[in-house]
Amino acid sequence: MIHTELSAAGIDDPRLRAAYRHCRHIAAKNGRTYFLATRLLAPDQRPAVHALYAFARYADDILDEFNPELDTAVRGERLQRLSEQFFSHADRDDEPVLVAVDHTVARYRIPGDLFEDFLRSMRMDLTVTDYPNRAALNQYMRGSAEVIGLQMLPVLGTVGDPAEAEPYAAALGQAFQLTNFLRDVDEDLVRNRVYLPADELAAHGVDRELLAWCHDHRRTDHRVRNALADQHETTRKIYRFAAQGIPTLAARSRPCVATALTLYSEILDRIEASDFAVFSHRATVGTGRRLVVAGGALVRSWRARRSGHGTPRPQRRGPGAA
């Protein structure tokens, strides 16, 4: 299958093909829902999406790799080296992820400032462990979530001016990440991080001490439950806004994005159904449900490609393009 995708994308160089195969393996191994959704894209689109995912994962692993010997300074040095390698286009034969993402950025003219914003937020994770308010969290999510949607947009294609689709693409990235924050409150605490606005938690009488109590006792205090319910509703609103942008995408890309939106938002359903018991188990959408949703989308995706509509609109190269 990967050979078909690479050939459809016109990727013939053996070095590039090996790099993209490596990225596909990373996506398949680490992003179950994400990878399933990419199967709904046209074959020529998939390698680029795999490369973008692998690059984000590469940086994230620097931050979250469990290794007591890697202190903040060492992780910071590795992030800086990654940034320098990416922007200098230095020789990267030993870094297949960079080989593939460099090719993707050039091919789709993805603005380089999106990667600057992404790496800036990754550096924030080295030292920032709390966010005092929504504005501070949004600043972080600009680089850690919104730009992911914006990086994807040139690959997905649009039916009109790409600028019209950008707010929705950014919102969907933010909704996905807020869903992760809600689901992974307990896991993030172990890493000494709280990705929820402190002032909004405090409105319900929640602070780090109470969250730590919930972690230690594997249960959700009623005050924490109420705070999480508010965060849940905020995230729902962002999903509703993001969904309005699906018609702005190229027809062949809509089933993929709609499927990702549906499955990720259903994680919120699972959290709510558990009465926000995020300290005792991790909310997931079962394989059966994922396959049912993807199955219907697969038919729609096939029809869109057969119709010949929805070929990606060429993107204008912005001033920050790499």
DOKE-596316 format. One record per residue (C-alpha): x, z, y. Coordinates in steps of 0.5 Angstrom, whole numbers, padded with zeros to 4 digits, always signed. Layout:
XZY/...
END
This chain:
+0000+0000+0000/+0006+0002+0005/+0009-0005+0004/+0002-0008+0006/+0002-0004+0012/+0009-0006+0014/+0008-0013+0013/+0001-0013+0017/+0005-0010+0023/+0010-0015+0022/+0016-0010+0021/+0021-0014+0016/+0027-0011+0018/+0029-0007+0012/+0032-0001+0016/+0025-0001+0020/+0021-0001+0014/+0025+0005+0011/+0024+0009+0017/+0017+0008+0017/+0016+0009+0010/+0019+0016+0012/+0014+0017+0017/+0008+0016+0013/+0011+0021+0007/+0011+0026+0013/+0004+0024+0015/+0001+0024+0008/+0005+0031+0006/+0003+0035+0012/-0003+0032+0015/-0009+0032+0010/-0015+0030+0015/-0010+0026+0020/-0008+0022+0014/-0014+0021+0011/-0017+0019+0018/-0011+0014+0019/-0013+0010+0012/-0019+0008+0016/-0015+0004+0021/-0013-0003+0020/-0006-0004+0016/-0002-0006+0022/-0004+0000+0026/-0002+0005+0021/+0005+0005+0021/+0005+0006+0029/+0001+0012+0028/+0005+0015+0022/+0011+0015+0027/+0008+0018+0033/+0005+0024+0028/+0012+0024+0025/+0016+0025+0031/+0011+0031+0034/+0012+0034+0027/+0019+0034+0028/+0019+0037+0034/+0014+0042+0031/+0018+0044+0025/+0024+0046+0030/+0020+0051+0033/+0016+0054+0027/+0021+0053+0021/+0022+0060+0018/+0029+0061+0018/+0031+0068+0021/+0038+0065+0022/+0035+0060+0027/+0034+0064+0034/+0031+0062+0040/+0038+0059+0043/+0039+0055+0037/+0032+0052+0037/+0033+0051+0044/+0039+0047+0043/+0036+0043+0037/+0030+0041+0042/+0035+0039+0047/+0039+0035+0042/+0032+0031+0040/+0030+0030+0047/+0037+0027+0049/+0037+0023+0043/+0030+0020+0044/+0031+0018+0051/+0038+0016+0051/+0037+0011+0045/+0043+0013+0042/+0045+0011+0035/+0040+0014+0030/+0041+0011+0023/+0041+0018+0020/+0034+0020+0024/+0029+0015+0021/+0023+0019+0025/+0027+0017+0032/+0028+0010+0029/+0021+0009+0028/+0018+0012+0034/+0023+0008+0038/+0020+0002+0035/+0013+0004+0036/+0014+0006+0044/+0017-0001+0045/+0012-0005+0041/+0006-0001+0045/+0009+0000+0051/+0008+0008+0051/+0010+0011+0057/+0016+0015+0057/+0013+0021+0061/+0008+0023+0055/+0014+0024+0051/+0017+0028+0057/+0011+0032+0057/+0011+0033+0050/+0018+0036+0050/+0017+0040+0056/+0011+0044+0052/+0015+0045+0046/+0020+0048+0050/+0015+0053+0053/+0014+0055+0045/+0021+0058+0045/+0020+0063+0050/+0012+0063+0052/+0008+0068+0048/+0002+0069+0052/-0003+0065+0057/-0006+0069+0062/-0011+0064+0064/-0014+0058+0062/-0010+0054+0067/-0004+0056+0064/-0006+0054+0057/-0008+0048+0060/-0002+0047+0063/+0001+0048+0056/-0004+0043+0052/-0002+0038+0057/+0004+0036+0053/+0002+0039+0046/-0004+0036+0045/-0007+0031+0051/-0001+0027+0051/-0002+0026+0043/-0009+0023+0045/-0006+0019+0050/+0000+0016+0046/-0005+0014+0041/-0009+0010+0046/-0005+0004+0046/-0005+0003+0038/-0012+0004+0038/-0014-0001+0043/-0019-0001+0048/-0025-0005+0050/-0024-0005+0058/-0019-0002+0062/-0015+0003+0058/-0015+0008+0064/-0023+0009+0063/-0021+0012+0056/-0016+0016+0058/-0020+0022+0060/-0023+0022+0053/-0017+0021+0049/-0014+0027+0052/-0020+0031+0051/-0020+0030+0044/-0013+0032+0043/-0014+0038+0047/-0021+0040+0042/-0017+0039+0036/-0011+0044+0038/-0016+0049+0041/-0019+0048+0034/-0013+0050+0031/-0012+0056+0036/-0018+0059+0033/-0017+0058+0026/-0010+0060+0026/-0011+0066+0031/-0008+0071+0025/-0002+0066+0023/+0000+0065+0031/+0000+0073+0031/+0005+0073+0026/+0009+0068+0030/+0008+0073+0036/+0004+0068+0040/-0003+0068+0042/-0006+0061+0044/-0012+0064+0048/-0013+0066+0055/-0012+0073+0056/-0017+0074+0062/-0022+0071+0057/-0021+0076+0052/-0020+0082+0056/-0027+0080+0059/-0029+0082+0052/-0025+0088+0051/-0020+0084+0047/-0012+0085+0048/-0006+0084+0043/-0007+0091+0041/-0014+0090+0038/-0012+0083+0035/-0006+0086+0032/-0011+0092+0029/-0015+0086+0026/-0009+0083+0023/-0007+0089+0020/-0014+0091+0017/-0016+0084+0015/-0022+0084+0019/-0025+0082+0026/-0027+0087+0030/-0034+0086+0034/-0031+0085+0041/-0026+0080+0038/-0032+0076+0034/-0035+0076+0041/-0029+0073+0045/-0028+0068+0039/-0035+0066+0040/-0034+0064+0047/-0028+0060+0045/-0032+0057+0040/-0037+0054+0045/-0032+0052+0050/-0029+0048+0045/-0035+0045+0042/-0036+0043+0050/-0030+0039+0050/-0032+0035+0043/-0038+0033+0046/-0035+0030+0052/-0029+0027+0048/-0035+0024+0043/-0037+0020+0049/-0031+0016+0049/-0031+0013+0043/-0035+0007+0045/-0029+0005+0050/-0024+0004+0044/-0023-0002+0040/-0029-0003+0035/-0024-0003+0029/-0021+0004+0031/-0028+0007+0033/-0029+0009+0025/-0022+0013+0025/-0023+0017+0031/-0030+0019+0030/-0028+0021+0023/-0023+0025+0025/-0027+0028+0031/-0033+0030+0026/-0028+0033+0020/-0024+0037+0025/-0030+0040+0029/-0033+0042+0022/-0027+0047+0022/-0031+0050+0028/-0037+0050+0023/-0033+0054+0018/-0031+0059+0023/-0038+0060+0025/-0041+0060+0018/-0036+0066+0016/-0038+0070+0022/-0031+0069+0025/-0027+0072+0020/-0021+0069+0022/-0016+0075+0020/-0018+0074+0012/-0018+0067+0011/-0017+0060+0014/-0023+0056+0015/-0022+0049+0012/-0026+0043+0010/-0027+0041+0003/-0024+0035+0000/-0031+0033-0003/-0034+0033+0005/-0028+0030+0007/-0029+0024+0002/-0036+0023+0004/-0035+0023+0011/-0029+0018+0010/-0033+0014+0005/-0038+0012+0010/-0033+0011+0016/-0029+0006+0011/-0035+0001+0011/-0036+0001+0018/-0028+0000+0019/-0028-0006+0014/-0034-0009+0018/-0031-0008+0024/-0025-0012+0022/-0029-0017+0018/-0032-0019+0025/-0026-0020+0028/-0028-0016+0034/-0024-0010+0037/-0017-0013+0037/-0013-0008+0041/-0012-0010+0049/-0005-0011+0051/-0003-0005+0055/+0000-0005+0062/+0007-0002+0062/+0007+0004+0067/+0013+0006+0071/+0015+0012+0066/+0015+0007+0060/+0021+0008+0055/
END
